[in-house]
């Protein structure tokens, strides 16, 4: 189980960002302590990895421009409605 500090270090982000993730309930966590108190937050390392993997974005391949239409060797634009 990771503390907020360790989770932030492993994720390469600030502690405050980890607290935001916890507050918004997007990062699974445990809050240990007496009911009604803030308690202490612990994060399972596998939950952190799964969460970070969910943020990963794939690179999109560069789109090639649409083919231009030719008229007598001269390019012209076509308006489509």
DSSP file (Angstrom, degrees, kcal/mol; ACC not computed):
  #  RESIDUE AA STRUCTURE BP1 BP2  ACC     N-H-->O    O-->H-N    N-H-->O    O-->H-N    TCO  KAPPA ALPHA  PHI   PSI    X-CA   Y-CA   Z-CA
    1    1 A X              0   0    0      0, 0.0     2,-0.3     0, 0.0    43,-0.2   0.000 360.0 360.0 360.0 135.9    0.0    0.0    0.0
    2    2 A X  B     -A   43   0A   0     41,-3.3    41,-2.5     4,-0.0     2,-0.1  -0.760 360.0-132.6-103.7 145.1    1.3    3.4   -1.0
    3    3 A X     >  -     0   0    0     -2,-0.3     4,-2.6    39,-0.2     5,-0.2  -0.394  37.6-102.0 -78.3 169.7    1.0    6.7    0.8
    4    4 A X  H  > S+     0   0    0     37,-0.4     4,-2.5     1,-0.2     5,-0.2   0.909 124.5  53.5 -60.1 -41.7    0.0    9.7   -1.2
    5    5 A X  H  > S+     0   0    0      2,-0.2     4,-2.2     1,-0.2    -1,-0.2   0.935 111.4  43.7 -59.4 -48.5    3.6   10.9   -1.3
    6    6 A X  H  > S+     0   0    0      2,-0.2     4,-2.7     1,-0.2    -1,-0.2   0.893 112.7  52.2 -66.8 -39.1    4.8    7.5   -2.7
    7    7 A X  H  X S+     0   0    0     -4,-2.6     4,-2.2     2,-0.2    -1,-0.2   0.909 109.9  49.7 -61.9 -41.4    2.0    7.3   -5.2
    8    8 A X  H  X>S+     0   0    0     -4,-2.5     5,-2.2    -5,-0.2     4,-1.4   0.914 111.4  48.5 -63.4 -43.1    2.8   10.8   -6.4
    9    9 A X  H  <5S+     0   0    0     -4,-2.2    -2,-0.2     1,-0.2    -1,-0.2   0.923 112.6  47.5 -63.8 -43.9    6.5    9.9   -6.8
   10   10 A X  H  <5S+     0   0    0     -4,-2.7    -1,-0.2     1,-0.2    -2,-0.2   0.866 116.4  44.1 -65.7 -35.7    5.7    6.7   -8.7
   11   11 A X  H  <5S-     0   0    0     -4,-2.2    -1,-0.2    -5,-0.2    -2,-0.2   0.651 108.2-125.3 -83.1 -15.4    3.3    8.6  -11.0
   12   12 A X  T  <5S+     0   0    0     -4,-1.4     2,-0.2     1,-0.3    -3,-0.2   0.831  72.7 109.5  74.5  32.1    5.7   11.5  -11.5
   13   13 A X  S   <S-     0   0    0     -5,-2.2    -1,-0.3    -6,-0.2     2,-0.1  -0.737  73.2 -84.0-129.2 177.7    3.1   14.0  -10.3
   14   14 A X     >  -     0   0    0     -2,-0.2     4,-1.5     1,-0.1     3,-0.3  -0.435  32.8-118.5 -81.9 158.9    2.5   16.3   -7.3
   15   15 A X  H  > S+     0   0    0      1,-0.2     4,-2.5     2,-0.2     5,-0.2   0.882 114.5  60.1 -60.8 -38.1    0.9   15.2   -4.1
   16   16 A X  H  > S+     0   0    0      1,-0.2     4,-1.8     2,-0.2    -1,-0.2   0.858 102.3  51.7 -62.8 -33.8   -1.8   17.8   -4.7
   17   17 A X  H  > S+     0   0    0     -3,-0.3     4,-2.5     2,-0.2    -1,-0.2   0.904 108.5  50.8 -68.1 -40.0   -2.8   16.1   -8.0
   18   18 A X  H  X S+     0   0    0     -4,-1.5     4,-2.4     1,-0.2    -2,-0.2   0.916 109.0  51.8 -62.2 -41.8   -3.1   12.7   -6.2
   19   19 A X  H  X S+     0   0    0     -4,-2.5     4,-2.9     2,-0.2    -1,-0.2   0.876 108.6  51.5 -61.4 -37.0   -5.3   14.4   -3.6
   20   20 A X  H  X S+     0   0    0     -4,-1.8     4,-2.4     2,-0.2    -2,-0.2   0.932 109.2  49.6 -64.8 -45.3   -7.5   15.7   -6.5
   21   21 A X  H  <>S+     0   0    0     -4,-2.5     5,-2.3     1,-0.2     6,-1.1   0.903 113.9  46.4 -58.5 -41.6   -7.8   12.3   -8.0
   22   22 A X  H ><5S+     0   0    0     -4,-2.4     3,-1.4     3,-0.2    -2,-0.2   0.932 111.5  50.8 -66.1 -46.6   -8.8   10.9   -4.6
   23   23 A X  H 3<5S+     0   0    0     -4,-2.9    -2,-0.2     1,-0.3    -1,-0.2   0.866 112.3  46.6 -60.3 -37.6  -11.3   13.7   -4.0
   24   24 A X  T 3<5S-     0   0    0     -4,-2.4    -1,-0.3    -5,-0.2    -2,-0.2   0.450 109.9-125.8 -84.5   0.0  -12.9   13.1   -7.4
   25   25 A X  T < 5S+     0   0    0     -3,-1.4    -3,-0.2    -4,-0.3    -2,-0.1   0.816  77.1 120.1  59.2  34.3  -13.0    9.3   -6.8
   26   26 A X      < +     0   0    0     -5,-2.3     2,-0.6    -6,-0.2    -4,-0.2   0.629  65.9  58.7 -97.5 -17.8  -11.1    8.6  -10.0
   27   27 A X  S    S-     0   0    0     -6,-1.1    -1,-0.2    -9,-0.1    -2,-0.1  -0.953  91.7-125.4-111.5 114.7   -8.2    6.9   -8.2
   28   28 A X        +     0   0    0     -2,-0.6     2,-0.3    19,-0.2    16,-0.2  -0.321  46.0 157.0 -58.7 138.2   -9.3    3.9   -6.1
   29   29 A X        -     0   0    0     14,-0.1     2,-0.4    -7,-0.1    14,-0.2  -0.966  39.6-121.3-156.1 167.0   -8.0    4.3   -2.5
   30   30 A X  E     -B   42   0B   0     12,-3.1    12,-2.6    -2,-0.3     2,-0.6  -0.948  15.0-155.3-114.9 138.2   -8.5    3.3    1.1
   31   31 A X  E     -B   41   0B   0     -2,-0.4     2,-0.4    10,-0.2    10,-0.2  -0.952  17.5-166.3-114.8 112.0   -9.2    5.9    3.8
   32   32 A X  E     +B   40   0B   0      8,-3.2     8,-3.0    -2,-0.6     2,-0.3  -0.788  38.1  64.5-102.7 138.6   -8.1    4.5    7.2
   33   33 A X  S    S-     0   0    0     -2,-0.4     2,-0.1     6,-0.2     3,-0.1  -0.875  85.4 -30.8 144.8-175.2   -9.1    5.9   10.5
   34   34 A X  S >  S-     0   0    0     -2,-0.3     3,-2.0     1,-0.1     2,-0.0  -0.410  72.4 -94.3 -70.9 146.1  -12.0    6.6   12.8
   35   35 A X  T 3  S+     0   0    0      1,-0.3    -1,-0.1    -2,-0.1     3,-0.1  -0.376 113.7  24.9 -58.8 137.3  -15.4    7.3   11.1
   36   36 A X  T 3  S+     0   0    0      1,-0.4    -1,-0.3    -3,-0.1     2,-0.2   0.247 103.6 100.6  89.9 -12.8  -15.9   11.0   10.8
   37   37 A X  S <  S-     0   0    0     -3,-2.0    -1,-0.4     1,-0.1     0, 0.0  -0.664  82.2-119.0-100.4 162.2  -12.2   11.8   10.7
   38   38 A X        -     0   0    0     -2,-0.2    -1,-0.1     1,-0.1    -2,-0.1   0.850  50.9-177.0 -66.8 -33.4  -10.2   12.5    7.6
   39   39 A X        -     0   0    0     -8,-0.1     2,-0.4    -4,-0.1    -6,-0.2  -0.150  33.0 -60.7  67.9-165.8   -8.0    9.5    8.3
   40   40 A X  E     -B   32   0B   0     -8,-3.0    -8,-3.2   -37,-0.0     2,-0.4  -0.922  46.0-129.9-120.0 146.2   -5.0    8.5    6.2
   41   41 A X  E     -B   31   0B   0     -2,-0.4   -37,-0.4   -10,-0.2     2,-0.4  -0.795  22.3-177.6-101.5 134.5   -5.1    7.6    2.6
   42   42 A X  E     -B   30   0B   0    -12,-2.6   -12,-3.1    -2,-0.4     2,-0.4  -0.989   8.2-159.3-129.9 142.3   -3.5    4.4    1.2
   43   43 A X  B     -A    2   0A   0    -41,-2.5   -41,-3.3    -2,-0.4     2,-0.2  -0.978  19.7-125.9-125.6 128.3   -3.4    3.4   -2.5
   44   44 A X     >  -     0   0    0     -2,-0.4     4,-2.1   -43,-0.2     3,-0.3  -0.535  19.8-133.1 -71.2 135.1   -2.8   -0.1   -3.8
   45   45 A X  H  > S+     0   0    0      1,-0.2     4,-2.2    -2,-0.2     5,-0.1   0.863 106.2  52.1 -60.7 -37.4    0.1   -0.1   -6.2
   46   46 A X  H  > S+     0   0    0      2,-0.2     4,-2.4     1,-0.2    -1,-0.2   0.856 107.9  52.4 -69.0 -33.4   -1.9   -2.1   -8.8
   47   47 A X  H  > S+     0   0    0     -3,-0.3     4,-2.5     2,-0.2    -2,-0.2   0.893 109.0  50.3 -66.2 -39.2   -4.8    0.3   -8.6
   48   48 A X  H  X S+     0   0    0     -4,-2.1     4,-2.7     2,-0.2    -2,-0.2   0.928 111.5  47.7 -63.0 -44.9   -2.4    3.2   -9.3
   49   49 A X  H  X S+     0   0    0     -4,-2.2     4,-2.6     2,-0.2    -2,-0.2   0.923 112.6  48.5 -63.0 -44.8   -0.9    1.4  -12.3
   50   50 A X  H  X S+     0   0    0     -4,-2.4     4,-1.7     2,-0.2    -1,-0.2   0.917 112.7  48.8 -61.3 -43.6   -4.4    0.6  -13.7
   51   51 A X  H  X S+     0   0    0     -4,-2.5     4,-0.8     2,-0.2    -2,-0.2   0.933 112.2  47.4 -62.1 -46.8   -5.5    4.2  -13.2
   52   52 A X  H >X S+     0   0    0     -4,-2.7     3,-0.8     1,-0.2     4,-0.6   0.886 109.5  54.0 -63.9 -38.1   -2.3    5.5  -14.9
   53   53 A X  H >< S+     0   0    0     -4,-2.6     3,-0.9     1,-0.2    -1,-0.2   0.851 102.6  58.3 -63.1 -33.1   -2.8    3.1  -17.8
   54   54 A X  H 3< S+     0   0    0     -4,-1.7    -1,-0.2     1,-0.2    -2,-0.2   0.726 102.8  54.2 -69.5 -19.9   -6.3    4.4  -18.3
   55   55 A X  H << S+     0   0    0     -3,-0.8    -1,-0.2    -4,-0.8    -2,-0.2   0.614  82.7 113.9 -85.7 -13.3   -4.9    7.9  -18.8
   56   56 A X    <<  -     0   0    0     -3,-0.9     2,-0.4    -4,-0.6    -3,-0.0  -0.360  51.8-158.5 -66.2 133.2   -2.6    6.7  -21.6
   57   57 A X        -     0   0    0     -2,-0.1     2,-0.2     3,-0.0    -2,-0.1  -0.930  13.7-127.9-113.8 136.3   -3.4    8.1  -25.0
   58   58 A X        -     0   0    0     -2,-0.4     2,-0.3     1,-0.1     0, 0.0  -0.553  28.4-109.2 -80.4 146.0   -2.3    6.5  -28.2
   59   59 A X        -     0   0    0     -2,-0.2     2,-0.4     1,-0.0    -1,-0.1  -0.574  31.4-133.0 -72.5 134.6   -0.5    8.5  -30.8
   60   60 A X        -     0   0    0     -2,-0.3     3,-0.1     1,-0.1     2,-0.1  -0.723  21.8-114.3 -87.7 137.9   -2.6    9.1  -33.8
   61   61 A X        -     0   0    0     -2,-0.4     2,-0.1     1,-0.1    -1,-0.1  -0.413  41.6 -94.7 -67.1 148.1   -1.0    8.6  -37.2
   62   62 A X        -     0   0    0      1,-0.1     2,-0.4    -2,-0.1    -1,-0.1  -0.421  40.7-126.5 -64.0 132.6   -0.6   11.7  -39.2
   63   63 A X        -     0   0    0     -2,-0.1     2,-0.3    -3,-0.1    -1,-0.1  -0.643  17.5-130.9 -82.8 136.0   -3.4   12.1  -41.6
   64   64 A X        -     0   0    0     -2,-0.4     3,-0.1     1,-0.1    -1,-0.0  -0.621  32.0-101.3 -83.5 147.0   -2.5   12.5  -45.2
   65   65 A X        -     0   0    0     -2,-0.3    -1,-0.1     1,-0.1     3,-0.1  -0.287  45.6 -94.2 -64.4 151.2   -4.3   15.4  -47.0
   66   66 A X        -     0   0    0      1,-0.1    -1,-0.1    -3,-0.1     2,-0.1  -0.318  51.5 -92.1 -63.9 150.0   -7.2   14.5  -49.2
   67   67 A X        -     0   0    0     -3,-0.1     2,-0.3     1,-0.1    -1,-0.1  -0.369  39.8-127.8 -65.4 140.8   -6.3   14.0  -52.8
   68   68 A X        -     0   0    0     -3,-0.1     2,-0.3    -2,-0.1     9,-0.1  -0.639  19.1-122.8 -87.2 146.1   -6.6   17.1  -55.0
   69   69 A X  E     -C   76   0C   0      7,-0.7     7,-1.8    -2,-0.3     2,-0.4  -0.703  26.0-143.4 -89.0 141.5   -8.6   16.9  -58.2
   70   70 A X  E     -C   75   0C   0     -2,-0.3     2,-0.4     5,-0.2     5,-0.2  -0.828  17.7-175.1-109.7 143.2   -6.8   17.8  -61.3
   71   71 A X  E >  S-C   74   0C   0      3,-2.4     3,-2.1    -2,-0.4    -2,-0.0  -0.941  80.3 -24.7-134.3 112.8   -8.1   19.6  -64.4
   72   72 A X  T 3  S-     0   0    0     -2,-0.4     3,-0.1     1,-0.3    -1,-0.0   0.866 124.7 -52.8  52.3  41.7   -5.7   19.9  -67.3
   73   73 A X  T 3  S+     0   0    0      1,-0.2     2,-0.4     0, 0.0    -1,-0.3   0.472 117.9 111.6  78.6  -0.3   -2.7   19.6  -65.0
   74   74 A X  E <   -C   71   0C   0     -3,-2.1    -3,-2.4     2,-0.0     2,-0.2  -0.912  67.0-127.6-110.0 133.6   -4.0   22.4  -62.7
   75   75 A X  E     -C   70   0C   0     -2,-0.4     2,-0.3    -5,-0.2    -5,-0.2  -0.545  30.7-179.3 -75.8 140.5   -5.2   21.7  -59.2
   76   76 A X  E     -C   69   0C   0     -7,-1.8    -7,-0.7    -2,-0.2     2,-0.3  -0.988  24.1-120.9-139.0 152.9   -8.6   23.0  -58.3
   77   77 A X        -     0   0    0     -2,-0.3     2,-0.5    -9,-0.1    -9,-0.0  -0.670  18.8-148.6 -92.2 145.3  -10.8   22.9  -55.2
   78   78 A X        -     0   0    0     -2,-0.3     2,-0.5     2,-0.0    -2,-0.0  -0.964   7.8-143.3-115.4 126.7  -14.2   21.3  -55.1
   79   79 A X        -     0   0    0     -2,-0.5     2,-0.5     2,-0.0    -2,-0.0  -0.771  15.9-163.7 -88.3 127.9  -16.8   22.7  -52.7
   80   80 A X              0   0    0     -2,-0.5    -2,-0.0     1,-0.1     0, 0.0  -0.946 360.0 360.0-114.2 130.8  -19.0   20.0  -51.3
   81   81 A X              0   0    0     -2,-0.5    -1,-0.1     0, 0.0    -2,-0.0   0.378 360.0 360.0-116.0 360.0  -22.3   20.9  -49.7
